[in-house]
Amino acid sequence: MAKGSKAWSIMSLGAAVGSAAVAKKTLNTGWTKATGKTPPANPADPDVNVWEAVAWAAASGTFVNILKMLATRRAANYYLKSTGHLPAELQADGNKAPASSKGKRKKSKDSPSDDLGTIVGASVE
């Protein structure tokens, strides 16, 4: 195991756990405000309305995975800026970050991803 891979493992785990905690708190609060009810503790329970269970599963699955992806991307950008290369797990897709820019890319003023990063408080470079 390479020296950097342990650092990346810790960073990606922290990003995943942190984003899941933020997502859970945000989802629970949003669901309660939107529906006036607490979110289903177990959507598979037959006593939970099927459409409520489907809505909760879709909302929570989507939101948790989006936040996890954004947090992991932010961690990857930090790793890239710190080491000058992406973690091995992210290099496997064949997309290589430009070495000369050390992880900095020119941002477009019209890029919707810049707006999304501002909205959720994460960098989506």
All heavy atoms as an XYZ file, in Angstrom:
903
protein
N       0.845     -1.173      0.000
C       0.000      0.000      0.000
C       0.892      1.239      0.000
O       1.759      1.381      0.828
C      -0.894     -0.049      1.240
C      -2.045      0.892      1.172
S      -3.105      0.778      2.632
C      -4.256     -0.450      2.093
N       0.643      2.111     -0.922
C       1.461      3.310     -1.038
C       1.156      4.277      0.096
O       0.086      4.248      0.702
C       1.200      3.978     -2.389
N       2.105      5.155      0.380
C       1.971      6.122      1.468
C       0.717      6.977      1.310
O      -0.027      7.170      2.248
C       3.217      7.005      1.503
C       3.192      8.067      2.572
C       4.449      8.902      2.514
C       4.403     10.053      3.481
N       5.555     10.913      3.376
N       0.468      7.457      0.126
C      -0.672      8.323     -0.126
C      -2.004      7.610     -0.046
O      -3.024      8.206      0.213
N      -2.027      6.320     -0.270
C      -3.303      5.614     -0.283
C      -3.924      5.562      1.112
O      -5.149      5.562      1.242
C      -3.145      4.212     -0.857
O      -2.307      3.444     -0.037
N      -3.139      5.512      2.157
C      -3.697      5.542      3.512
C      -4.317      6.905      3.787
O      -5.396      6.993      4.366
C      -2.624      5.229      4.554
C      -2.258      3.773      4.596
C      -1.286      3.491      5.719
C      -0.896      2.025      5.674
N      -0.008      1.680      6.776
N      -3.642      7.949      3.370
C      -4.182      9.295      3.549
C      -5.493      9.433      2.788
O      -6.473      9.977      3.311
C      -3.182     10.343      3.087
N      -5.524      8.943      1.555
C      -6.746      9.038      0.769
C      -7.858      8.199      1.395
O      -9.014      8.620      1.432
C      -6.533      8.627     -0.682
C      -7.834      8.567     -1.411
C      -8.452      7.485     -1.927
C      -8.722      9.667     -1.662
N      -9.657      7.820     -2.476
C      -9.850      9.161     -2.333
C      -8.674     11.025     -1.383
C     -10.907      9.961     -2.725
C      -9.744     11.819     -1.779
C     -10.840     11.295     -2.437
N      -7.539      7.032      1.904
C      -8.551      6.193      2.549
C      -9.197      6.927      3.717
O     -10.419      6.901      3.885
C      -7.937      4.884      3.044
O      -7.493      4.112      1.964
N      -8.380      7.582      4.517
C      -8.898      8.335      5.658
C      -9.738      9.521      5.179
O     -10.826      9.780      5.705
C      -7.749      8.788      6.573
C      -7.119      7.564      7.244
C      -8.226      9.795      7.607
C      -5.803      7.842      7.936
N      -9.239     10.225      4.172
C      -9.965     11.390      3.658
C     -11.302     10.985      3.041
O     -12.325     11.642      3.297
C      -9.116     12.127      2.620
C      -7.936     12.855      3.214
S      -6.857     13.559      1.958
C      -7.908     14.808      1.247
N     -11.320      9.928      2.249
C     -12.565      9.527      1.593
C     -13.560      8.972      2.607
O     -14.763      9.210      2.493
C     -12.304      8.525      0.472
O     -11.754      7.334      0.981
N     -13.067      8.259      3.619
C     -13.949      7.762      4.670
C     -14.554      8.929      5.450
O     -15.756      8.953      5.733
C     -13.193      6.826      5.613
C     -13.999      6.290      6.795
C     -15.144      5.423      6.312
C     -13.097      5.512      7.732
N     -13.734      9.893      5.793
C     -14.229     11.077      6.502
C     -15.264     11.836      5.687
O     -16.277     12.301      6.222
N     -15.014     11.961      4.395
C     -15.963     12.652      3.516
C     -17.292     11.900      3.467
O     -18.363     12.511      3.548
C     -15.384     12.795      2.110
N     -17.238     10.588      3.361
C     -18.454      9.782      3.276
C     -19.249      9.841      4.578
O     -20.466     10.058      4.573
C     -18.107      8.341      2.936
N     -18.569      9.662      5.704
C     -19.259      9.656      6.998
C     -19.809     11.053      7.316
O     -20.958     11.194      7.751
C     -18.310      9.164      8.118
C     -18.912      9.375      9.494
C     -17.967      7.696      7.903
N     -19.002     12.066      7.095
C     -19.447     13.434      7.365
C     -20.631     13.837      6.510
O     -21.600     14.422      7.007
N     -20.564     13.516      5.226
C     -21.667     13.892      4.339
C     -22.933     13.112      4.672
O     -24.038     13.651      4.583
C     -21.286     13.700      2.870
O     -21.069     12.327      2.579
N     -22.806     11.856      5.085
C     -23.984     11.068      5.465
C     -24.651     11.656      6.702
O     -25.887     11.721      6.779
C     -23.593      9.615      5.710
N     -23.849     12.104      7.657
C     -24.408     12.704      8.872
C     -25.143     14.012      8.549
O     -26.253     14.256      9.044
C     -23.306     12.954      9.895
N     -24.534     14.844      7.719
C     -25.166     16.108      7.314
C     -26.441     15.825      6.525
O     -27.477     16.461      6.745
C     -24.191     16.976      6.493
C     -24.896     18.147      5.839
C     -23.048     17.453      7.367
N     -26.376     14.863      5.619
C     -27.541     14.529      4.805
C     -28.691     14.023      5.674
O     -29.842     14.417      5.478
C     -27.171     13.474      3.761
N     -28.398     13.153      6.634
C     -29.445     12.605      7.500
C     -30.138     13.714      8.281
O     -31.369     13.769      8.333
C     -28.860     11.570      8.453
C     -29.875     10.904      9.358
C     -29.226      9.836     10.201
C     -30.085      9.116     11.187
N     -31.428      9.371     11.356
N     -29.368     14.591      8.883
C     -29.936     15.691      9.668
C     -30.787     16.607      8.771
O     -31.908     16.980      9.121
C     -28.806     16.483     10.340
C     -29.258     17.672     11.121
C     -29.989     17.263     12.379
C     -30.279     18.499     13.217
N     -31.236     18.244     14.248
N     -30.247     16.956      7.609
C     -30.952     17.835      6.674
C     -32.234     17.185      6.164
O     -33.287     17.823      6.100
C     -30.037     18.207      5.495
O     -28.842     18.787      6.016
C     -30.709     19.168      4.540
N     -32.144     15.906      5.793
C     -33.320     15.202      5.290
C     -34.408     15.080      6.345
O     -35.586     15.304      6.053
C     -32.929     13.797      4.815
C     -32.294     13.716      3.444
C     -31.635     12.362      3.251
C     -33.328     13.959      2.366
N     -34.027     14.707      7.562
C     -35.017     14.561      8.629
C     -35.738     15.884      8.903
O     -36.953     15.914      9.036
C     -34.361     14.036      9.908
C     -33.987     12.578      9.800
O     -34.436     11.857      8.909
N     -33.152     12.120     10.711
N     -34.965     16.962      8.956
C     -35.554     18.280      9.198
C     -36.465     18.696      8.038
O     -37.589     19.153      8.243
C     -34.450     19.336      9.405
O     -33.630     18.919     10.500
C     -35.021     20.703      9.676
N     -35.984     18.526      6.823
C     -36.764     18.887      5.638
C     -38.037     18.068      5.508
O     -39.108     18.607      5.181
N     -37.954     16.772      5.761
C     -39.121     15.888      5.666
C     -40.176     16.309      6.694
O     -41.357     16.397      6.385
C     -38.704     14.447      5.896
C     -39.835     13.474      5.738
C     -40.691     13.055      6.716
C     -40.244     12.826      4.541
N     -41.608     12.177      6.200
C     -41.351     12.014      4.865
C     -39.779     12.847      3.229
C     -41.998     11.220      3.915
C     -40.416     12.056      2.294
C     -41.526     11.262      2.636
N     -39.726     16.575      7.914
C     -40.653     16.971      8.977
C     -41.336     18.289      8.647
O     -42.547     18.433      8.832
C     -39.908     17.072     10.328
O     -39.298     15.805     10.604
C     -40.840     17.430     11.454
N     -40.586     19.255      8.118
C     -41.181     20.547      7.757
C     -42.128     20.415      6.567
O     -43.163     21.067      6.520
C     -40.084     21.566      7.447
C     -39.393     22.072      8.694
C     -38.383     23.140      8.371
C     -37.731     23.615      9.659
N     -36.798     24.709      9.430
N     -41.782     19.571      5.607
C     -42.590     19.428      4.397
C     -43.867     18.629      4.631
O     -44.918     18.947      4.059
C     -41.773     18.782      3.288
N     -43.782     17.580      5.446
C     -44.938     16.695      5.613
C     -45.649     16.855      6.950
O     -46.772     16.389      7.102
C     -44.500     15.217      5.485
O     -43.640     14.880      6.574
C     -43.836     14.949      4.155
N     -44.973     17.450      7.926
C     -45.555     17.554      9.256
C     -45.427     16.271     10.062
O     -45.931     16.174     11.168
N     -44.761     15.265      9.487
C     -44.571     13.976     10.161
C     -43.076     13.668     10.228
O     -42.295     14.190      9.436
C     -45.238     12.834      9.378
C     -46.731     12.974      9.214
C     -47.332     11.699      8.674
C     -47.479     11.761      7.174
N     -48.079     10.562      6.609
N     -42.734     12.797     11.165
C     -41.343     12.343     11.197
C     -41.122     11.380     10.043
O     -42.059     10.687      9.617
C     -41.003     11.641     12.534
O     -41.874     10.520     12.698
C     -41.130     12.582     13.706
N     -39.886     11.301      9.532
C     -39.625     10.377      8.425
C     -39.793      8.932      8.888
O     -39.617      8.628     10.073
C     -38.178     10.665      8.032
C     -37.632     11.590      9.031
C     -38.724     12.078      9.898
N     -40.132      8.038      7.966
C     -40.289      6.636      8.343
C     -38.975      6.058      8.875
O     -37.936      6.196      8.240
C     -40.693      5.935      7.053
C     -40.852      6.978      6.018
C     -40.383      8.272      6.560
N     -39.026      5.441     10.046
C     -37.836      4.828     10.628
C     -37.416      3.607      9.816
O     -36.236      3.339      9.639
C     -38.101      4.428     12.079
N     -38.393      2.874      9.300
C     -38.118      1.704      8.478
C     -39.127      1.684      7.337
O     -40.252      1.197      7.508
C     -38.214      0.429      9.319
C     -37.868     -0.811      8.522
O     -37.551     -0.736      7.343
N     -37.939     -1.959      9.168
N     -38.753      2.191      6.169
C     -39.698      2.244      5.049
C     -40.212      0.875      4.613
O     -41.254      0.777      3.972
C     -38.884      2.899      3.924
C     -37.785      3.615      4.606
C     -37.495      2.833      5.853
N     -39.520     -0.198      4.968
C     -39.956     -1.546      4.597
C     -41.092     -2.049      5.486
O     -41.725     -3.057      5.173
C     -38.783     -2.516      4.660
N     -41.368     -1.365      6.573
C     -42.447     -1.749      7.493
C     -43.788     -1.651      6.766
O     -44.125     -0.603      6.220
C     -42.424     -0.826      8.708
C     -43.460     -1.182      9.758
O     -44.318     -2.053      9.505
O     -43.398     -0.580     10.848
N     -44.586     -2.719      6.755
C     -45.880     -2.680      6.066
C     -46.863     -1.647      6.633
O     -47.813     -1.269      5.958
C     -46.437     -4.096      6.251
C     -45.262     -4.945      6.554
C     -44.270     -4.061      7.250
N     -46.632     -1.186      7.859
C     -47.517     -0.175      8.440
C     -47.268      1.221      7.856
O     -48.100      2.111      8.017
C     -47.337     -0.118      9.960
C     -47.878     -1.374     10.637
O     -48.764     -2.034     10.041
O     -47.404     -1.688     11.743
N     -46.135      1.418      7.185
C     -45.831      2.696      6.549
C     -46.513      2.717      5.185
O     -46.426      1.751      4.411
C     -44.298      2.884      6.389
C     -43.986      4.156      5.620
C     -43.615      2.880      7.739
N     -47.185      3.813      4.875
C     -47.831      3.973      3.575
C     -46.802      3.754      2.471
O     -45.698      4.297      2.526
C     -48.440      5.374      3.485
C     -49.087      5.646      2.155
O     -48.426      5.665      1.119
N     -50.395      5.858      2.190
N     -47.166      2.971      1.465
C     -46.209      2.608      0.416
C     -45.667      3.838     -0.313
O     -44.474      3.904     -0.633
C     -46.795      1.568     -0.565
C     -47.880      2.174     -1.434
C     -45.696      0.970     -1.431
N     -46.506      4.825     -0.575
C     -46.041      6.002     -1.307
C     -45.144      6.872     -0.447
O     -44.218      7.502     -0.939
C     -47.208      6.789     -1.884
C     -47.891      5.972     -2.939
C     -49.131      5.452     -2.882
C     -47.308      5.525     -4.174
N     -49.381      4.703     -4.017
C     -48.272      4.735     -4.826
C     -46.088      5.705     -4.793
C     -48.051      4.139     -6.062
C     -45.859      5.111     -6.032
C     -46.831      4.341     -6.647
N     -45.407      6.896      0.847
C     -44.531      7.612      1.761
C     -43.162      6.923      1.826
O     -42.122      7.577      1.806
C     -45.150      7.671      3.160
C     -44.362      8.481      4.145
C     -45.031      8.558      5.508
O     -46.093      7.954      5.721
O     -44.460      9.250      6.377
N     -43.187      5.594      1.853
C     -41.937      4.830      1.880
C     -41.138      5.034      0.593
O     -39.914      5.213      0.628
C     -42.232      3.344      2.090
N     -41.827      5.031     -0.543
C     -41.153      5.240     -1.830
C     -40.569      6.649     -1.898
O     -39.415      6.836     -2.319
C     -42.132      4.988     -3.011
C     -41.553      5.477     -4.334
C     -42.470      3.507     -3.099
N     -41.347      7.636     -1.480
C     -40.861      9.022     -1.515
C     -39.647      9.192     -0.606
O     -38.658      9.840     -0.974
C     -41.975      9.987     -1.105
N     -39.699      8.603      0.593
C     -38.573      8.708      1.529
C     -37.336      8.016      0.957
O     -36.232      8.561      1.012
C     -38.937      8.125      2.884
C     -37.777      8.115      3.819
C     -37.090      7.019      4.257
C     -37.117      9.239      4.411
N     -36.055      7.399      5.087
C     -36.060      8.752      5.194
C     -37.330     10.607      4.353
C     -35.221      9.602      5.913
C     -36.497     11.445      5.067
C     -35.455     10.941      5.836
N     -37.512      6.828      0.397
C     -36.371      6.091     -0.161
C     -35.741      6.865     -1.324
O     -34.513      6.966     -1.427
C     -36.812      4.706     -0.624
N     -36.571      7.419     -2.189
C     -36.048      8.174     -3.338
C     -35.335      9.440     -2.881
O     -34.219      9.735     -3.333
C     -37.183      8.517     -4.297
N     -35.957     10.178     -1.988
C     -35.363     11.439     -1.526
C     -34.074     11.187     -0.759
O     -33.050     11.826     -1.012
C     -36.357     12.202     -0.655
N     -34.120     10.246      0.167
C     -32.931     10.016      1.001
C     -31.799      9.402      0.192
O     -30.640      9.810      0.338
C     -33.272      9.151      2.216
O     -33.739      7.881      1.822
N     -32.095      8.445     -0.664
C     -31.043      7.829     -1.468
C     -30.364      8.824     -2.397
O     -29.138      8.870     -2.507
N     -31.176      9.644     -3.040
C     -30.624     10.643     -3.959
C     -29.787     11.670     -3.223
O     -28.644     11.946     -3.598
C     -31.773     11.336     -4.720
O     -32.517     10.355     -5.435
C     -31.241     12.386     -5.675
N     -30.342     12.241     -2.160
C     -29.661     13.317     -1.442
C     -28.369     12.831     -0.786
O     -27.328     13.494     -0.872
C     -30.610     13.922     -0.409
C     -30.125     15.215      0.169
C     -30.040     16.358     -0.608
C     -29.755     15.299      1.501
C     -29.591     17.561     -0.076
C     -29.311     16.499      2.041
C     -29.227     17.625      1.250
N     -28.416     11.671     -0.151
C     -27.217     11.132      0.508
C     -26.108     10.897     -0.520
O     -24.948     11.261     -0.293
C     -27.540      9.838      1.283
C     -26.278      9.102      1.691
C     -28.384     10.155      2.507
N     -26.450     10.309     -1.648
C     -25.419     10.017     -2.654
C     -24.872     11.274     -3.317
O     -23.682     11.336     -3.631
C     -25.950      9.026     -3.684
C     -25.919      7.623     -3.151
O     -24.883      7.148     -2.698
N     -27.050      6.957     -3.165
N     -25.702     12.275     -3.517
C     -25.205     13.532     -4.094
C     -24.239     14.202     -3.124
O     -23.152     14.636     -3.521
C     -26.365     14.475     -4.480
C     -27.076     13.933     -5.716
C     -25.861     15.894     -4.729
C     -28.351     14.676     -6.077
N     -24.611     14.287     -1.843
C     -23.707     14.905     -0.865
C     -22.415     14.112     -0.713
O     -21.341     14.696     -0.581
C     -24.395     15.073      0.482
C     -25.353     16.242      0.588
C     -25.897     16.366      1.998
C     -24.713     17.540      0.179
N     -22.504     12.794     -0.747
C     -21.300     11.963     -0.657
C     -20.377     12.226     -1.845
O     -19.163     12.374     -1.687
C     -21.677     10.488     -0.601
C     -20.479      9.573     -0.499
C     -20.893      8.118     -0.501
C     -19.660      7.241     -0.588
N     -20.002      5.842     -0.782
N     -20.958     12.308     -3.040
C     -20.157     12.576     -4.231
C     -19.490     13.945     -4.149
O     -18.294     14.091     -4.441
C     -21.043     12.490     -5.479
C     -20.317     12.734     -6.799
S     -20.338     14.448     -7.403
C     -22.047     14.878     -7.389
N     -20.246     14.964     -3.708
C     -19.671     16.305     -3.601
C     -18.552     16.354     -2.559
O     -17.510     16.972     -2.785
C     -20.759     17.321     -3.256
C     -21.803     17.584     -4.346
C     -22.919     18.468     -3.813
C     -21.161     18.194     -5.577
N     -18.749     15.691     -1.425
C     -17.727     15.675     -0.382
C     -16.483     14.915     -0.838
O     -15.355     15.340     -0.572
C     -18.289     15.044      0.891
N     -16.670     13.820     -1.555
C     -15.531     13.054     -2.055
C     -14.770     13.843     -3.114
O     -13.538     13.829     -3.145
C     -15.998     11.697     -2.618
O     -16.693     10.995     -1.582
C     -14.819     10.854     -3.086
N     -15.486     14.558     -3.959
C     -14.819     15.399     -4.959
C     -13.998     16.499     -4.289
O     -12.896     16.810     -4.718
C     -15.845     16.024     -5.915
C     -16.425     15.033     -6.893
C     -17.488     15.686     -7.739
N     -16.957     16.772     -8.534
C     -16.718     16.707     -9.833
N     -16.979     15.595    -10.481
N     -16.241     17.741    -10.484
N     -14.559     17.070     -3.237
C     -13.829     18.118     -2.517
C     -12.566     17.542     -1.876
O     -11.504     18.158     -1.917
C     -14.731     18.739     -1.467
C     -14.140     19.950     -0.848
C     -15.158     20.701     -0.043
N     -14.633     22.034      0.200
C     -15.315     22.989      0.751
N     -16.552     22.790      1.103
N     -14.769     24.162      0.949
N     -12.697     16.359     -1.288
C     -11.537     15.697     -0.690
C     -10.505     15.358     -1.766
O      -9.297     15.503     -1.561
C     -11.962     14.436      0.055
N     -10.956     14.919     -2.937
C     -10.045     14.591     -4.032
C      -9.311     15.838     -4.523
O      -8.119     15.779     -4.835
C     -10.801     13.934     -5.177
N     -10.014     16.967     -4.597
C      -9.359     18.216     -5.006
C      -8.294     18.627     -3.997
O      -7.213     19.074     -4.375
C     -10.388     19.335     -5.182
C     -11.111     19.239     -6.496
O     -10.576     18.757     -7.473
N     -12.348     19.678     -6.517
N      -8.600     18.485     -2.718
C      -7.617     18.813     -1.675
C      -6.412     17.882     -1.781
O      -5.264     18.312     -1.702
C      -8.251     18.719     -0.289
C      -7.273     19.024      0.813
C      -6.967     20.343      1.130
C      -6.645     18.008      1.514
C      -6.051     20.641      2.124
C      -5.729     18.298      2.512
C      -5.437     19.613      2.817
O      -4.534     19.895      3.795
N      -6.672     16.587     -1.992
C      -5.601     15.608     -2.135
C      -4.737     15.954     -3.346
O      -3.503     15.913     -3.281
C      -6.202     14.211     -2.292
C      -5.189     13.093     -2.319
C      -4.821     12.445     -1.148
C      -4.600     12.678     -3.508
C      -3.900     11.412     -1.161
C      -3.678     11.650     -3.534
C      -3.331     11.022     -2.360
O      -2.415     10.007     -2.382
N      -5.373     16.308     -4.449
C      -4.660     16.682     -5.672
C      -3.773     17.900     -5.440
O      -2.606     17.914     -5.830
C      -5.646     16.955     -6.799
C      -5.070     17.465     -8.119
C      -4.153     16.440     -8.741
C      -6.198     17.824     -9.064
N      -4.308     18.907     -4.769
C      -3.527     20.115     -4.497
C      -2.371     19.825     -3.547
O      -1.312     20.438     -3.649
C      -4.417     21.206     -3.913
C      -5.380     21.781     -4.928
C      -6.326     22.764     -4.288
C      -7.367     23.215     -5.300
N      -8.371     24.081     -4.687
N      -2.571     18.888     -2.630
C      -1.543     18.560     -1.642
C      -0.431     17.691     -2.208
O       0.729     17.849     -1.847
C      -2.167     17.841     -0.449
O      -3.105     18.662      0.183
N      -0.798     16.749     -3.080
C       0.188     15.775     -3.563
C       0.605     15.987     -5.009
O       1.624     15.464     -5.429
C      -0.367     14.343     -3.436
O      -1.503     14.203     -4.296
C      -0.726     14.006     -2.000
N      -0.200     16.705     -5.771
C       0.111     16.910     -7.182
C      -0.445     15.825     -8.089
O      -0.252     15.843     -9.292
N      -1.153     14.853     -7.519
C      -1.779     13.794     -8.325
C      -3.042     13.310     -7.630
O      -3.218     13.499     -6.428
C      -0.811     12.627     -8.547
C      -0.367     11.972     -7.273
N      -1.091     10.976     -6.645
C       0.710     12.194     -6.477
C      -0.463     10.615     -5.533
N       0.628     11.338     -5.409
N      -3.906     12.699     -8.415
C      -5.118     12.131     -7.851
C      -4.817     10.824     -7.136
O      -3.828     10.158     -7.459
C      -6.135     11.862     -8.966
C      -6.820     13.068     -9.568
C      -7.626     12.659    -10.800
C      -7.719     13.733     -8.549
N      -5.671     10.395     -6.217
C      -5.507      9.082     -5.611
C      -5.620      8.001     -6.683
O      -6.310      8.182     -7.686
C      -6.670      8.978     -4.626
C      -7.205     10.347     -4.473
C      -6.799     11.126     -5.666
N      -4.969      6.870     -6.461
C      -4.968      5.783     -7.450
C      -6.380      5.338     -7.809
O      -6.661      5.028     -8.967
C      -4.164      4.602     -6.921
N      -7.288      5.331     -6.839
C      -8.659      4.907     -7.097
C      -9.364      5.815     -8.107
O     -10.230      5.376     -8.843
C      -9.488      4.889     -5.797
C      -9.064      3.846     -4.809
C      -7.959      4.322     -3.876
O      -7.432      5.449     -4.046
O      -7.592      3.552     -2.985
N      -8.993      7.068     -8.145
C      -9.618      8.009     -9.067
C      -8.874      8.100    -10.399
O      -9.417      8.616    -11.363
C      -9.727      9.394     -8.427
C     -10.586      9.449     -7.166
C     -10.633     10.874     -6.632
C     -11.986      8.928     -7.427
N      -7.665      7.630    -10.451
C      -6.916      7.635    -11.702
C      -7.342      6.486    -12.605
O      -7.106      6.504    -13.792
C      -5.414      7.528    -11.434
C      -4.844      8.759    -10.791
C      -3.375      8.615    -10.455
O      -2.784      7.563    -10.642
N      -2.785      9.674     -9.938
N      -8.004      5.493    -12.036
C      -8.367      4.296    -12.783
C      -9.352      4.568    -13.913
O      -9.448      3.787    -14.840
C      -8.954      3.249    -11.842
N     -10.082      5.673    -13.870
C     -11.070      5.943    -14.915
C     -10.457      6.526    -16.188
O     -11.147      6.750    -17.156
C     -12.187      6.849    -14.389
C     -11.717      8.250    -14.056
O     -10.522      8.553    -14.214
O     -12.554      9.055    -13.626
N      -9.174      6.784    -16.181
C      -8.503      7.281    -17.365
C      -8.510      8.794    -17.485
O      -7.852      9.346    -18.352
N      -9.241      9.478    -16.657
C      -9.256     10.934    -16.664
C      -8.159     11.428    -15.748
O      -8.145     11.132    -14.570
C     -10.605     11.476    -16.182
C     -11.711     11.144    -17.133
O     -11.500     11.063    -18.327
N     -12.895     10.924    -16.609
N      -7.254     12.168    -16.281
C      -6.136     12.662    -15.496
C      -6.272     14.169    -15.308
O      -6.598     14.896    -16.231
C      -4.822     12.346    -16.187
C      -4.629     10.865    -16.455
C      -3.236     10.459    -16.130
C      -2.946      9.034    -16.458
N      -3.685      8.051    -15.754
N      -6.038     14.610    -14.103
C      -6.060     16.044    -13.826
C      -4.798     16.657    -14.422
O      -3.748     16.017    -14.465
C      -6.110     16.290    -12.330
N      -4.867     17.882    -14.893
C      -3.690     18.524    -15.459
C      -2.604     18.706    -14.400
O      -2.844     19.289    -13.353
C      -4.202     19.877    -15.965
C      -5.546     20.061    -15.365
C      -6.042     18.740    -14.927
N      -1.425     18.165    -14.649
C      -0.327     18.223    -13.683
C       0.211     19.644    -13.528
O       0.601     20.038    -12.441
C       0.797     17.286    -14.124
N       0.212     20.408    -14.604
C       0.811     21.739    -14.540
C      -0.006     22.717    -13.705
O       0.537     23.643    -13.141
C       0.978     22.308    -15.954
O      -0.284     22.450    -16.568
N      -1.311     22.498    -13.606
C      -2.133     23.442    -12.863
C      -2.245     23.072    -11.388
O      -2.823     23.808    -10.616
C      -3.535     23.506    -13.463
O      -4.183     22.269    -13.277
N      -1.701     21.930    -10.993
C      -1.747     21.446     -9.606
C      -3.169     21.462     -9.066
O      -3.427     21.881     -7.956
C      -0.831     22.252     -8.715
C       0.604     22.100     -9.102
C       1.477     22.219     -7.908
C       2.903     22.148     -8.383
N       3.681     21.205     -7.760
N      -4.117     20.987     -9.896
C      -5.494     20.840     -9.451
C      -6.367     22.055     -9.638
O      -7.551     22.007     -9.384
N      -5.797     23.165    -10.084
C      -6.608     24.361    -10.269
C      -7.078     24.420    -11.711
O      -6.298     24.294    -12.634
C      -5.808     25.621     -9.936
C      -5.442     25.691     -8.473
C      -4.724     26.961     -8.163
C      -4.360     27.003     -6.695
N      -3.666     28.212     -6.342
N      -8.381     24.571    -11.851
C      -8.950     24.714    -13.176
C      -9.620     26.063    -13.269
O     -10.110     26.598    -12.290
C      -9.972     23.612    -13.454
C      -9.314     22.265    -13.583
C     -10.288     21.271    -14.068
N     -11.249     20.980    -13.010
C     -12.328     20.253    -13.191
N     -12.595     19.742    -14.340
N     -13.146     20.028    -12.202
N      -9.652     26.581    -14.469
C     -10.304     27.859    -14.686
C     -11.810     27.653    -14.593
O     -12.371     26.771    -15.224
C      -9.926     28.372    -16.078
C     -10.256     29.804    -16.297
C      -9.677     30.254    -17.612
C      -9.862     31.743    -17.774
N      -9.279     32.206    -19.004
N     -12.470     28.462    -13.762
C     -13.906     28.344    -13.584
C     -14.629     29.222    -14.593
O     -14.225     30.334    -14.863
C     -14.316     28.770    -12.177
C     -13.852     27.825    -11.117
C     -14.374     28.273     -9.776
C     -13.857     27.363     -8.688
N     -14.343     27.779     -7.379
N     -15.708     28.692    -15.100
C     -16.559     29.444    -15.998
C     -17.616     30.179    -15.185
O     -18.183     29.622    -14.254
C     -17.239     28.487    -16.985
O     -18.262     29.152    -17.659
N     -17.883     31.417    -15.522
C     -18.904     32.178    -14.811
C     -20.290     31.599    -15.058
O     -21.182     31.751    -14.252
C     -18.875     33.638    -15.249
C     -17.657     34.375    -14.761
C     -17.709     35.818    -15.158
C     -16.463     36.528    -14.685
N     -16.439     37.922    -15.052
N     -20.466     30.908    -16.185
C     -21.768     30.366    -16.534
C     -21.927     28.908    -16.133
O     -22.902     28.282    -16.477
C     -22.008     30.484    -18.045
C     -21.980     31.940    -18.497
O     -22.402     32.804    -17.707
O     -21.530     32.199    -19.617
N     -20.986     28.367    -15.417
C     -21.034     26.951    -15.061
C     -22.060     26.694    -13.968
O     -21.976     27.262    -12.897
C     -19.657     26.490    -14.577
O     -19.738     25.179    -14.087
N     -23.056     25.813    -14.231
C     -24.043     25.514    -13.203
C     -23.429     24.792    -12.012
O     -23.936     24.872    -10.917
C     -25.070     24.637    -13.914
C     -24.416     24.161    -15.144
C     -23.315     25.127    -15.466
N     -22.322     24.086    -12.212
C     -21.705     23.371    -11.098
C     -21.150     24.345    -10.069
O     -21.113     24.040     -8.884
C     -20.605     22.434    -11.597
O     -19.551     23.173    -12.155
N     -20.734     25.542    -10.497
C     -20.267     26.539     -9.543
C     -21.413     26.989     -8.648
O     -21.248     27.168     -7.454
C     -19.666     27.750    -10.260
C     -18.374     27.398    -10.987
O     -17.776     26.367    -10.641
O     -17.996     28.145    -11.899
N     -22.608     27.171     -9.234
C     -23.775     27.559     -8.453
C     -24.155     26.453     -7.479
O     -24.494     26.717     -6.342
C     -24.958     27.858     -9.363
C     -24.723     29.096    -10.219
O     -23.862     29.919     -9.840
O     -25.374     29.225    -11.261
N     -24.119     25.206     -7.908
C     -24.470     24.081     -7.043
C     -23.525     24.006     -5.867
O     -23.950     23.778     -4.742
C     -24.451     22.770     -7.834
C     -24.826     21.514     -7.049
C     -26.249     21.638     -6.519
C     -24.687     20.288     -7.919
N     -22.240     24.221     -6.094
C     -21.278     24.192     -5.013
C     -21.555     25.267     -3.989
O     -21.394     25.054     -2.790
N     -21.988     26.419     -4.446
C     -22.335     27.503     -3.538
C     -23.573     27.149     -2.734
O     -23.648     27.386     -1.534
C     -22.572     28.799     -4.333
O     -21.405     29.102     -5.076
C     -22.915     29.954     -3.404
N     -24.547     26.521     -3.381
C     -25.787     26.186     -2.707
C     -25.563     25.179     -1.586
O     -26.045     25.344     -0.491
C     -26.814     25.611     -3.724
C     -27.250     26.708     -4.685
C     -28.019     25.013     -3.010
C     -28.018     26.227     -5.864
N     -24.805     24.115     -1.851
C     -24.610     23.080     -0.836
C     -23.373     23.309     -0.012
O     -23.084     22.523      0.880
C     -24.592     21.668     -1.455
C     -25.905     21.337     -2.090
C     -23.450     21.505     -2.420
N     -22.617     24.352     -0.281
C     -21.430     24.663      0.530
C     -20.257     23.759      0.231
O     -19.420     23.536      1.078
N     -20.206     23.220     -0.962
C     -19.106     22.328     -1.320
C     -18.515     22.771     -2.647
O     -19.175     23.421     -3.444
C     -19.602     20.892     -1.450
N     -17.285     22.403     -2.850
C     -16.631     22.701     -4.118
C     -16.910     21.570     -5.081
O     -16.725     20.409     -4.754
C     -15.120     22.833     -3.888
O     -14.467     22.947     -5.111
N     -17.351     21.889     -6.266
C     -17.627     20.879     -7.284
C     -16.777     21.132     -8.501
O     -17.233     21.139     -9.612
C     -19.125     20.819     -7.667
C     -19.931     20.205     -6.563
C     -19.652     22.182     -8.017
N     -15.525     21.356     -8.264
C     -14.599     21.648     -9.346
C     -14.360     20.419    -10.176
O     -14.341     19.318     -9.734
C     -13.286     22.151     -8.785
C     -13.460     23.443     -8.081
C     -12.172     23.911     -7.447
O     -11.092     23.532     -7.884
O     -12.257     24.676     -6.496
